[in-house]
Amino acid sequence: MTHRNTDYAALILRLALGLMFLAHGILKVTVFTLPGTVGFFESVGFPGWMAYLVTYAEIGGGLLLITGLATRWVALALVPILLGAVSVHWGAGWVFSNPNGGWEYPAFLAVATLVQSLLGGGAFALGSAFGERSRSVAHA
């Protein structure tokens, strides 16, 4: 794969993950509401205040991924949120279509987000305007 392909692959992954995180954060605010999200967090054993952190991290992290600012660090910071989602869905089994959702979807997203942290922002990332490297391999 060429460096150009790698840059575009990182762009596609970055946009997909950014939109997914943004959508999940907005869902917590507009559909479930923040008090409802707090209640859900408490019902699965997490402190309620973490609902606010996760919601803001998903919205802010999603926007930062979409723009390509600090992509490596943002993606890495979002991985624990997904691992928390894996822990919530662990008891429901593998398949996410199981009642209460399985852990396959959040586990896949955790891996994809980790891959994004390794790739960097890729093509059209605003971070590159601030000197951030787009990928982990040096240009030949």
Summary of the structure (lengths in Angstrom):
residues: 140
radius of gyration: 16.0
end to end distance: 13.3
largest distance: 52.0
contacts: 452
relative contact order: 0.18
helix: 71%
strand: 0%
